[in-house]
């Protein structure tokens, strides 16, 4: 049973959102598979899963990478309504991608109504200082406004990548309604689960 772990009680769906070419697929692939994709083939979605430990408890994350769903508004809205947490990306080298996250956050609020929107704001490509268009202070200020964690990451070298998903789990748990336990996997589910998997 090599490569299998006890299936955790917590099971979360996390959606990675952001403009085209901000690094959604690179982030999900580096986190779940431990590799940086040199080329990303467009598709409607990619699914990744990985078990991580947060606050001394294992959690299974199903990560939805909305690769080519930008033009499929209904599909993206479905993800927003039905997922547990969100990673919202912009590229520090692309001012337009930073401006695009604000209307995205507003849309998330409208679609989810009174339900919380657990999210982490992430600036990607932080290693490309010569091409930077968005200051760290701008990302930090927006995260303060949204009251959410903020990170700048370098996906290629995996700098801060794991922390993105640890933080989103903490946000989901912190914003869960009082008395509500984390989502649980049905009792008849398999007792073991691959530590990592990728469905392309």
C-alpha positions, 0 to 999 in steps of 0.5 A, a space after each residue: 500500500 505504498 503511497 497511501 495514507 489514512 483517509 482524513 476526516 476533513 475534505 475541502 474543495 479549493 478553487 484557484 481563480 485569476 486572469 489568464 497566465 497568472 500561474 494558476 496551473 503552475 501553482 496547482 501542479 507544483 503544490 500537488 505534484 511537486 513539479 513546475 509545468 514548462 507548458 500548460 495546455 488549455 482545457 476547461 479544468 484540471 483537478 488535483 488532490 493532495 493530503 496536507 497536515 494543518 494544525 496537527 490534523 490531515 486534510 484532503 484538498 481537492 484543487 480545481 484549476 479553472 484553466 480555461 474557464 474564464 469565458 465559461 461564466 456559468 461554470 466559474 459561477 458554479 465553482 464559486 457557489 459550491 466550493 469551500 475555499 478560494 485562492 485568488 491570483 494575480 501576477 505582480 508583473 501584470 497590473 491588469 491582472 491585479 485590477 481584475 481581482 476586485 470585480 472577481 471578489 465582488 462577484 464571489 460575494 454576490 454569488 455566495 450571499 451570506 456565506 463566508 468567502 474563505 480566500 487567500 490573495 496571492 501575487 505570483 511571479 515574485 522573482 521577476 523584480 525587473 518586470 514588477 508592476 504591482 508593489 507588495 504594499 498594494 497587495 497587502 493593502 487589498 488583503 487588509 481591505 478584504 481581511 484575508 491572508 496575503 502572500 507573494 510566491 515564486 511557483 518555479 522554485 516553490 517559494 511559499 507554495 505550500 503555505 498558500 494551501 495551509 493558509 486557505 485551510 486555516 481560513 476555511 476552518 476559521 470562517 466555518 459557522 459556529 458548531 459546524 464541523 469540517 466537511 466529512 467523507 462518508 463512512 463507507 468511503 475507502 479508508 486509504 487515499 493516495 497522498 497525491 493525485 492528478 487528474 488531467 
